[in-house]
Amino acid sequence: MLGAYAISKAADMQLARNLACEYGKHNVRVNCIAPGLIKTDFAKALWDNPETLKASTARSAAAADRHPPTRSPAPPSS
C-alpha cells in the first residue's frame, strides 16, 4: 500500500516541476501542496521506526531547500 502512495505522491511532485519548467517562461507559477509525513495509522510503518523517521525528515528538509526555475521578467505594461 505504501508503495502506491509514494509513487502517486512523487508523480504529483514531478508533474508540478515539469509544468513549472514548461510554463515558467510565460510567467505562469505552478504550485504543488505535498505535506510531509503525517502520523496516521496508514503511515505507521514509516513514523514508528526511528531510522525511517529520520530519513523522511531529512528528505523533507532537502526538498524545502530547492528553488523552482527562475521566472522570466514581466513584460512591460501597455
N, C-alpha and C positions, 0 to 999 in steps of 0.2 A: 504494500500500500504506500509506503513512504517513497518508494522509487518513482511511482507515477506522480505523486505530489511534487517531488523535487524536479522532475523533468518538465512538468507543466509550469512551475514557477520560473525555471530557467528559460523556458520558451517565451514567457511574458517579458522577462527582462531583455532578452535578445531582440525581441520584436521592437521594444522601445528604443534600444540602441540603433537598430537598423533604420527605423523611421526618423530618429534624430539626425543620423548621418545623411539620409536622403533629403529631408525637408529642411534641415538647418540652414542650408544656403538660401532658402526662401524666407528666412526669419520665422520659421514655424518651430515652436518649442514643444518638445514631447516629454511628458512625464509618465512615470510608472510608480504606482504605490505597491511596495513589496515589503511588508513587515518582516522583521527578523523572526527569530524563534519565539513562539508563543507557547507557554506551558499549558498544554491541553493533554487530555488522555491520549489523543491521536499521536502526538509528538513525544510521548513519554520516553520512548526508546532513545531519543536524542538528548533531552534535558536531564534524564535520570543518571546518565553516565558522565562523571566529571570531565573526562578527556574529550568526549564528543561535545559537551557544552563549551569547553574552552576553544575547541577548533571552530565551532559555529560562531562564537562571539568574535574570534579573530577574523573570520571571513567577512562578517558583517561590517567590522571596522574598516577592513581593507576596501570594501565596496563603497563605503561612505567617503573615502578619500579620493576616489576617482572623480574626474570632472567630465561633463559632457563635451562634445565637439564645440568649437568656437562658432558662434553665430556670425553671419556677415553683417556689416553695418546697415543700419536702417536707411532706406532710400530717402532722398531729400523730399520734403513736403512740397506739394504743388500749391 
